[in-house]
Amino acid sequence: MQMLPAIFMFISMLFCNESPRFLAKQDNWEEATSVLVRLRNLPANHKYVYIELKEMSEQLENERRPVSSATFMDLQREMWTIPANQKRVLISISLMVCQQMTGTNAINYYAPTIFKNLGIVGPSNGLFATGIYGIAKVVACATFLLFAANSLGRR
């Protein structure tokens, strides 16, 4: 019974059209135009459709320009030799390592067993308790972000 929503979502994805931006990125401008016309409910020669396609084209060109001639080693060199990028990378890696060291993934993995040892028996009760634990984590993170992070200051 729990697989039903996932199956419905998968089936509905089969009937969804690609986005105009995805089609434009694949250089399929005719199909992108037709999907955009259908989405906006405007004729193909409408000014708004033309402007949106032009903006898409410019944005895709800007995205392709910086990395089109860059090799993997060029990107690595840029990441590790520029001090600002190096700090960002090291902070990101440190945060990921520290997050793994907290043990929260182990608690998530073993939550049904932990709750069973606490006296919550039955497979559905253990999964329900795990869901409540997940909701409590989301609420705690949201509370911290809304109140503590603003009072501590951000950059």
N, C-alpha and C positions, 0 to 999 in steps of 0.2 A: 504494500500500500504506500510505503514511503517513496518508492521509485516512480510513482505516477507523475508527480510534478516535474521531475527531471525528464521523463519520457515526453510529456507534453511540451516542455521547453525545447527539447531537441527537434520534435516534429515541427513546431512553429518556426524554428530557425531555418528549416528546409524551405519554407515558403516566403521567407523574407528576402527582399531585394538587397543587392549590394548598395552601399552608400555612394552618392555621386563622387565624393572625394576619393574613395577606394578605386572606383572605375577610372577617374582622372589620373590617379597615380599609376594605373596600369596602362595609361595612354589609350583608353577606350572612351574618347570624348563624345562620340555619338550616343553611346549607351548612358554615359553620365548626364548628357543633356536631356535624354528622354526621362530618366529617373527624376532629375531635378524638376522638369516640367510637370511630372505627375505629382511630386511632393508639394510644389508651390501652387499647383492648379492654375498655371499661367501658360500662355502660348510660348512656343519655342523662340519666337523673335521678340519677346518682351524684354524691355530694358533691364529689369531686375535680374532675369535669368542670365543675360549677357554679362552684367556686372559681377554676379556671383561666380560664373565660370571663369571670368578674367582674374578675379581675386584668387580663386583656387589655383589657376595656372601660375600666377606670380608666387604664391606661397610654396607650391611644389618646386618651382625653380629655385627659390631661396633655400629650401631644405636640401636640394640635391647639390647645390654649388659648393659648399664648404668641404664635403666629404667625397665628392666624386673622384678627385685625383689623389686623395689621401689613402695610403696603404695602412694596414693594421699596425705596422711598426711606427708610422708617422703619428698615428693617434696615441699609441702607447708613449712615445717620446713626449708628445704634447701633454699627456696626462701626468707624467712623472717629473718632467723638468721645469714646468711652470709652477712656482711656489704656491700660488692660489689654488690651482688644480690639485697639487700634491696634498695640500691641507684638507681639501674636500674629500679626496679619496681616502686618506688616512682616518679622518673622522668617521666616514661611512663604514670602513672596515672595522674600526674599533667599536662602533655601535653594534654592528652585527655580531662580533665576537662576544661583547658584553651581554647582548640579548640571549645568546645561546648559553652563556654561563649562568643565567638566572634560573634555568631549569623549567621554565614555563612550558616548553615543548614536551618535556617528560611528564609534567602534570597533565597536560592535555591528552597525551597518549594513554597514560595509565588512569585517567579520571574514573572510568567505570569500575576499575579494580579498587581504587581508593575509596569510592563511595560505597562499594560492596563491603569493604572492611569496616566502614563507619556504620554499617547496619542498614544501608539502603539496598534492599534485595530486589531481584527481578531485573530482566534485561531492559524493559521499558523504563523502569524507575531509575536505573543507572544512567541511561541515555538522557532522561529528563533532567536529572541532577547535573549532568555534563552540560546540557543546554543552559541551565540556570547559571552555572559557573561561567560559561561563555558570555552570557548577558551581563553578569556582574563585572567581568573584565572590561567589556565595552563601556559600561556606565562609569567605571572607575577611571578609565582612560579619558573619556569625554569630560568628566568632571575636572580631572587634572588639566586638560587642555583649555577648558573654558575659564577656570579660575586661577589655578596655580601658575600656569605658563604665562598668563598676562601679568600677574603680579611679580613674577621673577624677571620678566623682561625678555624681549625677543630681538633678534636682528633681522 
